[in-house]
Amino acid sequence: MGLAKNSLEEASAERERLAAQSAERQQRLRESTLRERSLTERARLASMMHDGVGHHVTVMVTTAGAISVDPTATESVRRRCELIADVGREAIGQLREVLDVLSAPADAHGPAPAFGLDDVADLVRDYRSLGVEVAYSADVPGVVPGTTGDLCYRIVRESLANVLRHAAVPRAEVRLVADDRVRLTVASPLGPRHPPSLPGTGRGLRLLAEEAALEGGDLTAAPSPDGSRFVLRAELPRGRGPGAPVGRSAA
């Protein structure tokens, strides 16, 4: 009985070992397949962004530049066109960086530069110069490490971009509070039921909500109960690792 028991235990251990090896092989196969698909998708996205987005932004910058030097344009129109051209040139530069990343092997890059909470003030200034009335307040003692600062920055950027695109009145209130967790609120007035708006993909906030969930946080965006405002609320962990804010703004 003892020998039989030992034999059964050895057989069971061998089955577990073989099962673990099989699971490891399957995992490596899945990772290889996902990597191949990722590289293919990155190449496709790089081509689409270069041929589509790059072309349209270049046309925008060229047109705005031409208007800014038109002798019949008023000083106000010239200033706004110069601002459009400057923002467009910055967008082209950032697009070039993205294309470089998409075109390179996935393991050829270190950690991507990240924005931080200190960059939000510059972002607010940029949108004010575009005509959005932004009331900004922050109560953030100490440093918010890790990816949280970068995610907050991108949430504010997407929110203000939506205000610029869709709001009947381009006005927003941005509030940042950080203690054990980081809490962000962005509120803007709701206008008519079908106000004119600039085009957008409709995916920005949804993707950011997924990122917030992956970080252990939460993001919601919906009209207020009285229907007068559109309110975004995000609650995120203080941070999981060292960040690398680059101290730059992007409208």
Secondary structure as GFF3:
##gff-version 3
##sequence-region A 1 251
A	DSSP	alpha_helix	2	48	.	.	.	ID=ss1
A	DSSP	pi_helix	49	53	.	.	.	ID=ss2
A	DSSP	alpha_helix	54	68	.	.	.	ID=ss3
A	DSSP	alpha_helix	75	103	.	.	.	ID=ss4
A	DSSP	three_ten_helix	117	119	.	.	.	ID=ss5
A	DSSP	alpha_helix	120	129	.	.	.	ID=ss6
A	DSSP	beta_strand	133	139	.	.	.	ID=ss7
A	DSSP	alpha_helix	148	166	.	.	.	ID=ss8
A	DSSP	beta_strand	171	178	.	.	.	ID=ss9
A	DSSP	beta_strand	181	189	.	.	.	ID=ss10
A	DSSP	alpha_helix	204	214	.	.	.	ID=ss11
A	DSSP	beta_strand	218	223	.	.	.	ID=ss12
A	DSSP	beta_strand	229	237	.	.	.	ID=ss13
###
